[in-house]
Amino acid sequence: MSFDDVTRAPRPGEELDIRRLSDFLKQERPDLKGKIEIAQFPSGHSNLTYLIRVGEAELVLRRPPHGKKPKSGHDMHREWTVLNALNHHFPYIPEPVAYCEDPEVLGAPFFLMRRIRGLILRRDLPKGLTLKPGEMRGLCEQIVDVHRELHSLDYHEINMDSLGRPEGYVARQISGWSRRFRDAHTPDVPDFENVMEWLREHQPPEQGAAIIHNDYRFDNVVLDDSLNVIGVLDWEMATIGDPLMDLGASLAYWVEPGDGPGMEAIRLVPTTYPGALTRREVVERYLTGSGFAPEDFTFYFVYGLFRLAGIAQQIYYRFYNGQTKDPRFGRLGKAVHVLETAAMRAIKEGHV
């Protein structure tokens, strides 16, 4: 049984010009020969992602969404640079194939990479797949270990210093996400001002610098048939920064039993299945042997919830203002409400 991601015909308004793409590939990658077929991966909320078949080769094409985009978001060249830099240093990187800066080709910059065939776990396990509690626990532990492996890379050694400015990273994230949330605010969602104020007042000391993914979660990880991690996807927000901020961002997606119906409703990954680590266990597993020993992890978790709300709100802003008709985006306003409640609860109770 195959658990490969299902693709569909591109959504109306998101089609690609097959002739222009064909001309580009003939010029940039003449080694790729054969009929070109285009399908779309329908599950993403950020960049548009397509499956491009060229003869026997399977490629993945990524380009920005249509409509208003954050100034620093959806940077195709940045993601392309990260893939090339990590290609021979982190074994889970998709192989980069070609990059196009010219918007005349497909309407925006884009890049192509080799497809990593495998299983991607999303909200619920696919039909036909069952995991025993021990298998789920082992998978969670492996996902945490790969995250820590990324943070252990020496970014100086692989010439990635220019990717970000680690000094002052924590403060910049709080001020930056506060500004972005306010810029994308719509009148039907909470203003998050209490959360923003708490984050400003409780910033911890910097915990060092590392290559951080900035969107590391179950559904950005590819597994083989034995449930081993073989790929990590979606590097558009990667930078150099505080690794504990990266872990906090991941924890925002890690819904667990007891979080309540609101968080369960917006859950994107299968972290409530029997055997899955709790958020506290994720933190403990990551910190063991990492050299980090924060007094409290509440700040990082609240930051992750707020940042996720900011991402959701930026996407919802496009729907609210008629820049996209994708019905999935229309539900993100409710997610912002849920995330504000979760953040305030974590602040009040002081927990992860």
FISESE-374127 format. One line per field, with one value per residue (C-alpha): y negated, x, z. Coordinates in Angstrom, 1 decimal, always signed. Example, Ala and Ser with C-alpha at 12.3 -4.5 7.8 and 13.67 -1.06 7.14 Angstrom:
2
py c(+4.5, +1.1)
px c(+12.3, +13.7)
pz c(+7.8, +7.1)
***
This chain:
352
py c(+0.0, -3.4, -6.4, -8.9, -12.4, -12.7, -15.3, -17.0, -19.3, -22.8, -24.9, -27.6, -30.6, -28.6, -26.9, -26.9, -27.8, -24.4, -25.9, -28.5, -25.9, -23.5, -26.2, -27.1, -23.4, -22.9, -25.8, -25.2, -21.4, -19.8, -16.5, -16.3, -14.8, -13.7, -14.8, -17.3, -16.7, -19.1, -18.4, -20.3, -19.3, -20.7, -20.6, -23.6, -26.9, -29.0, -28.6, -26.8, -23.4, -21.3, -17.9, -18.2, -15.0, -15.2, -11.7, -9.4, -12.3, -13.6, -17.2, -19.5, -23.1, -25.8, -29.4, -32.1, -32.4, -35.0, -38.2, -40.3, -38.7, -39.6, -41.7, -39.1, -36.0, -33.6, -34.3, -31.7, -32.6, -32.2, -28.7, -27.8, -29.1, -27.0, -23.8, -24.3, -25.1, -22.1, -19.6, -17.8, -18.4, -17.4, -14.1, -15.0, -17.9, -17.5, -17.8, -21.3, -21.2, -24.6, -28.2, -30.9, -34.6, -35.9, -36.4, -36.4, -32.7, -31.7, -35.0, -34.8, -33.4, -29.7, -26.7, -23.0, -20.1, -16.4, -14.8, -12.6, -9.9, -8.7, -9.1, -12.5, -12.3, -15.0, -15.5, -11.8, -8.6, -7.5, -4.7, -1.4, -2.6, -1.8, -2.6, -0.9, -3.2, -2.1, -2.8, -6.3, -7.1, -6.0, -8.1, -11.2, -10.6, -10.3, -13.6, -15.4, -13.9, -15.1, -18.6, -18.6, -17.2, -20.2, -22.6, -20.9, -21.8, -24.3, -27.1, -28.8, -25.6, -25.3, -29.0, -29.9, -33.0, -35.4, -33.6, -35.6, -37.8, -35.8, -38.7, -40.0, -37.3, -36.8, -40.5, -40.8, -37.9, -39.4, -42.9, -41.5, -39.2, -41.9, -44.3, -41.6, -40.6, -44.2, -44.9, -41.8, -42.3, -42.1, -43.3, -39.8, -38.4, -39.1, -41.8, -39.7, -42.8, -41.1, -38.3, -40.6, -42.7, -39.5, -38.3, -41.7, -41.6, -38.0, -37.6, -35.2, -35.5, -34.3, -30.6, -30.6, -30.4, -27.6, -26.9, -26.8, -25.6, -27.8, -25.5, -22.1, -19.7, -16.3, -17.3, -18.7, -15.4, -12.5, -8.9, -5.7, -2.4, -1.7, -5.0, -6.4, -10.1, -10.5, -14.1, -17.5, -20.0, -23.6, -25.6, -29.0, -30.5, -29.0, -31.3, -31.6, -32.1, -30.8, -27.1, -27.1, -29.6, -27.1, -24.3, -26.6, -27.3, -23.5, -23.0, -25.2, -22.5, -19.7, -19.4, -16.9, -15.2, -17.7, -20.8, -21.2, -21.0, -24.3, -23.1, -19.7, -21.3, -23.1, -20.2, -19.6, -16.7, -13.3, -14.2, -13.1, -9.4, -6.9, -6.8, -10.3, -12.3, -15.1, -18.6, -18.3, -15.0, -16.7, -19.4, -16.9, -14.7, -17.7, -19.2, -15.9, -16.2, -19.5, -21.7, -23.9, -24.3, -27.0, -27.7, -27.6, -26.8, -28.7, -31.7, -29.6, -27.9, -31.1, -32.6, -29.6, -30.0, -33.7, -33.2, -30.5, -32.9, -35.5, -33.1, -32.1, -35.7, -36.7, -34.0, -34.8, -38.5, -37.5, -35.6, -38.4, -40.9, -38.8, -38.0, -34.3, -32.2, -29.0, -28.0, -26.5, -30.0, -31.3, -29.0, -30.5, -33.4, -30.8, -29.4, -32.8, -32.9, -29.4, -30.2, -33.4, -31.4, -28.8, -31.4, -33.1, -29.8, -28.9, -32.3, -31.9, -28.4, -28.6, -25.4, -23.9)
px c(+0.0, +1.3, +1.0, +2.5, +0.9, -2.1, -1.9, -4.6, -5.1, -4.0, -6.6, -8.3, -6.1, -3.0, -2.2, +1.3, +2.2, +3.5, +5.0, +7.1, +8.1, +9.2, +11.3, +12.9, +13.8, +15.2, +17.6, +18.5, +18.4, +18.7, +19.4, +15.8, +14.0, +10.4, +6.9, +6.1, +3.1, +1.9, -0.1, -0.5, +0.0, -3.2, -2.4, -0.1, -1.1, +1.9, +3.9, +2.3, +3.8, +3.5, +4.6, +6.4, +7.0, +9.6, +9.8, +10.8, +12.0, +9.8, +10.4, +8.7, +8.2, +7.6, +6.5, +4.9, +1.1, -0.9, -2.0, -0.4, +2.7, +4.8, +7.8, +10.3, +8.1, +8.0, +11.6, +12.3, +16.0, +16.5, +15.0, +17.0, +20.2, +19.5, +18.9, +22.2, +24.2, +22.8, +22.7, +25.9, +25.8, +22.3, +21.1, +17.4, +17.6, +15.9, +18.3, +18.1, +17.6, +17.0, +16.1, +14.3, +14.4, +12.5, +8.8, +8.0, +8.3, +5.6, +4.6, +7.0, +10.4, +10.4, +12.7, +12.6, +14.0, +14.0, +10.9, +11.6, +9.0, +7.7, +5.1, +4.1, +1.9, -0.7, -3.7, -4.6, -2.9, -3.8, -6.3, -4.5, -1.7, -1.8, +1.0, +1.4, +2.1, +5.7, +6.1, +4.5, +6.8, +9.9, +8.8, +8.4, +11.8, +13.4, +11.7, +13.0, +16.5, +16.6, +15.6, +18.5, +20.8, +20.1, +20.9, +24.2, +25.6, +28.4, +27.0, +30.4, +31.9, +29.4, +29.5, +26.0, +26.9, +25.1, +21.8, +20.9, +22.0, +22.0, +22.7, +19.4, +17.4, +14.9, +14.1, +13.8, +11.3, +9.1, +9.1, +8.9, +6.0, +4.2, +4.5, +3.5, +0.5, -0.7, -0.2, -2.3, -4.9, -8.6, -11.4, -12.9, -9.9, -8.2, -5.5, -3.0, -1.8, -1.7, +0.4, +2.8, +3.3, +4.0, +6.5, +8.3, +8.6, +9.7, +12.5, +15.1, +18.9, +20.0, +20.8, +23.3, +22.9, +22.3, +20.7, +17.0, +14.2, +11.5, +8.7, +9.8, +6.9, +5.5, +4.0, +7.3, +9.1, +9.2, +9.3, +10.2, +8.3, +10.1, +9.1, +12.6, +13.1, +14.4, +13.5, +12.8, +10.8, +9.8, +12.9, +11.5, +11.9, +15.2, +17.7, +20.5, +19.0, +18.3, +17.6, +15.2, +13.0, +12.9, +11.9, +9.2, +7.8, +7.5, +5.8, +2.9, +1.9, +2.3, -1.3, -1.7, -4.7, -6.1, -5.5, -9.3, -11.6, -10.3, -6.7, -8.0, -10.0, -7.0, -4.6, -2.5, -0.3, -0.9, +0.5, -2.5, -2.2, -1.4, +2.3, +3.1, +5.4, +3.9, +5.3, +7.2, +8.7, +9.7, +11.5, +13.2, +14.3, +15.7, +17.5, +19.2, +22.8, +22.1, +24.0, +21.0, +19.4, +16.7, +15.1, +11.6, +10.3, +7.0, +8.3, +9.3, +6.0, +4.0, +6.2, +5.5, +1.7, +1.9, +4.1, +1.7, -1.2, +0.8, +1.3, -2.4, -3.4, -1.2, -2.9, -6.4, -5.8, -5.5, -8.9, -10.6, -9.6, -10.6, -7.1, -7.7, -10.9, -9.4, -12.0, -9.3, -8.0, -11.4, -11.2, -7.9, -9.6, -11.1, -7.6, -6.3, -9.0, -8.0, -4.3, -4.8, -6.8, -4.0, -1.3, -3.1, -3.6, +0.1, +1.0, -1.4, -0.5, +3.2, +3.4, +4.4)
pz c(+0.0, -0.9, +1.4, -1.0, -0.9, -3.1, -5.9, -7.8, -10.8, -9.9, -8.2, -10.4, -10.6, -9.5, -12.8, -14.2, -17.8, -19.0, -22.2, -20.3, -17.7, -20.5, -22.1, -18.8, -18.1, -21.6, -21.1, -17.4, -17.2, -20.7, -19.0, -18.0, -20.9, -21.6, -21.4, -18.7, -16.4, -13.7, -10.5, -7.3, -3.7, -2.1, +1.6, +2.0, +3.6, +2.5, -0.7, -3.6, -4.2, -7.4, -8.6, -11.9, -13.8, -16.6, -18.2, -15.3, -13.1, -10.3, -9.1, -6.7, -7.7, -5.1, -5.7, -3.6, -3.2, -5.0, -3.2, -0.5, +1.0, +4.1, +3.0, +4.4, +3.6, +0.7, -0.3, -2.9, -3.3, +0.5, +0.5, -2.5, -0.8, +2.3, +0.3, -1.6, +1.6, +3.6, +0.7, +1.7, +5.4, +6.5, +5.1, +5.0, +2.5, -0.9, -3.7, -5.4, -9.1, -10.6, -9.6, -11.6, -10.5, -13.6, -12.8, -16.5, -16.6, -14.0, -12.5, -9.6, -8.6, -8.1, -7.7, -8.3, -6.2, -6.3, -4.8, -1.7, -2.0, +1.4, +4.1, +5.5, +8.6, +8.9, +11.3, +11.3, +10.3, +6.8, +6.3, +6.5, +8.8, +12.5, +15.0, +18.3, +21.3, +21.3, +17.6, +18.0, +20.9, +18.9, +16.0, +18.2, +19.7, +16.3, +15.1, +18.2, +17.7, +14.0, +15.1, +17.6, +15.0, +12.8, +15.6, +16.2, +12.8, +12.8, +10.5, +10.4, +9.0, +6.2, +5.3, +6.4, +8.5, +6.1, +6.6, +9.7, +12.6, +15.8, +18.1, +19.5, +17.8, +20.6, +20.9, +17.1, +16.9, +19.5, +18.0, +14.5, +15.0, +17.0, +14.1, +11.5, +13.6, +14.0, +10.2, +9.3, +12.1, +11.1, +13.4, +13.9, +15.8, +19.2, +19.2, +21.3, +23.0, +26.5, +25.0, +23.2, +26.4, +28.4, +25.9, +25.9, +29.6, +30.0, +27.4, +28.5, +27.8, +24.4, +24.4, +21.6, +17.8, +15.3, +12.0, +12.8, +10.5, +11.9, +10.8, +12.0, +12.6, +11.8, +8.4, +7.2, +7.8, +5.3, +6.5, +4.8, +5.1, +8.4, +9.9, +9.6, +8.9, +5.3, +4.5, +6.1, +3.9, +3.7, +4.5, +3.5, +7.0, +8.0, +9.5, +12.2, +15.6, +19.1, +18.9, +21.8, +20.0, +17.1, +19.6, +21.0, +17.6, +17.0, +20.3, +19.2, +16.8, +19.4, +20.6, +23.4, +25.2, +27.7, +25.6, +25.0, +22.0, +20.5, +20.1, +19.0, +16.3, +14.9, +15.3, +12.2, +13.2, +15.0, +18.4, +20.3, +19.3, +22.1, +22.7, +21.4, +23.6, +25.6, +25.1, +28.4, +27.2, +23.9, +25.8, +28.1, +25.2, +23.3, +26.3, +27.3, +26.1, +24.3, +26.7, +27.3, +30.7, +30.7, +34.0, +32.5, +29.0, +29.2, +27.4, +24.3, +24.2, +24.4, +21.8, +19.6, +20.0, +19.3, +16.2, +14.9, +15.4, +13.4, +10.6, +10.6, +10.7, +7.7, +5.7, +7.0, +6.1, +2.4, +2.7, +4.6, +2.0, -1.0, -2.2, -2.1, -2.2, -0.7, +1.9, +4.2, +4.8, +5.9, +9.0, +10.2, +12.0, +14.5, +14.9, +16.0, +18.7, +19.9, +20.0, +22.0, +24.6, +24.7, +25.1, +28.0, +29.7, +29.4, +30.8, +33.7, +34.6, +33.7, +31.8, +28.4)
***
